[in-house]
């Protein structure tokens, strides 16, 4: 939950509602399971960009990347001034 709070603060300048936090936590868990079962897919995703994978498993980084993409594609993020 603290990473989800941090993600929301950085992207939207607010904390998530309890419902938003629960949905994103569930999404993260689904993505983590998906990438755990498909390590090649996780490795491909984390090769994109400049994030350091040092100290973080590719599975975890890929799951957080997928979760962050959802927040960055919210209407609230795209259209805020």
Secondary structure, 3 states (H helix, E strand, C coil): CHHHHHHHHHHHCCCCCHHHHHHHHHHHHHHHHHHHHCHHHHHHHHCCCCCCCCCCCHHHHHHHHHHHHHHHCCHHHHHCC
